[in-house]
Amino acid sequence: MFNINKKIEIIFHFNKKYLEDNTIPMWIIKAKGETFYVHHLVSMIGFSTKETPENPHTKGSLKFKGKLKIESNEKGELIAIIT
């Protein structure tokens, strides 16, 4: 579905809209100007934190430097894989 085979900055954070409607995926992945709403993240690498206290949407997120693959599982849910 989506695949980047070179190391890039990937931002991962909680989707607060999930608290209002749990049919919306719980997590948000941002990379290369694209936003993905995913149900699950699998990471084979470490991360750092990114604090954004002035951001009205999220106060903090996890930052990865790696390769990103977004795929769909058997239920049609999106899964992000970072290597």
C-alpha atoms as one frame of an Amber mdcrd trajectory, in Angstrom:
protein
   0.000   0.000   0.000   2.719   2.497   1.027   6.422   1.737   1.206   9.504
   3.922   1.689  12.764   1.982   1.395  15.109   4.696   2.669  15.467   6.064
   6.188  13.210   9.031   6.860  11.796  10.856   9.881   8.528   9.267  11.026
   6.244  10.858  13.632   3.803   8.689  15.625   1.149   9.912  18.064  -2.233
   9.170  19.602  -5.359  10.207  17.657  -7.579  12.008  20.199 -10.613  11.706
  17.865 -10.540   8.011  18.791 -11.886   9.000  22.229 -15.028  10.406  20.553
 -15.464   7.631  17.968 -13.664   4.318  18.473 -14.298   3.274  14.859 -11.536
   5.754  13.932  -8.003   4.284  14.208  -6.226   5.060  17.480  -2.855   6.087
  16.026  -1.475   8.627  13.534   1.714   8.191  11.492   3.197  11.151   9.589
   5.968  10.761   7.026   7.015  12.562   3.839   4.037  14.947   4.033   1.547
  12.064   4.273  -0.711  11.218   7.210  -1.920   7.686   7.918  -4.497   6.639
  10.504  -3.397   3.187  11.655  -4.655   0.557  14.075  -1.270  -0.830  15.074
   2.471  -0.061  14.898   5.284  -2.590  14.747   8.753  -1.102  15.207  12.062
  -2.903  14.874  14.012   0.238  15.893  14.245   2.678  18.786  12.688   6.141
  18.987  13.037   9.524  20.614  10.321  11.782  21.997   9.175  15.033  20.456
   7.473  17.485  22.808   5.089  20.015  21.217   3.390  21.845  24.113   2.069
  24.642  21.858   0.447  22.244  19.370  -3.363  22.169  19.832  -3.598  18.611
  18.446  -0.957  16.699  20.406   1.451  17.664  23.160   3.981  14.999  22.341
   4.835  12.225  19.941   7.407   9.553  19.212   9.972  10.204  16.487  11.605
   7.404  14.507  14.323   7.441  11.862  13.733   4.432   9.649  11.998   2.809
   6.701   8.186   2.813   6.692   5.715   0.325   5.297   1.930   0.641   5.652
  -0.093  -2.473   4.898  -3.536  -3.854   5.519  -4.200  -6.923   7.663  -6.872
  -9.590   7.080  -9.498  -7.385   8.810  -8.702  -4.443   6.513  -7.009  -2.518
   9.336  -3.884  -0.502   8.512  -0.625  -1.592  10.146   2.537   0.545  10.167
   5.872  -1.264  10.144   9.078   0.642  10.873  12.469  -0.967  10.274
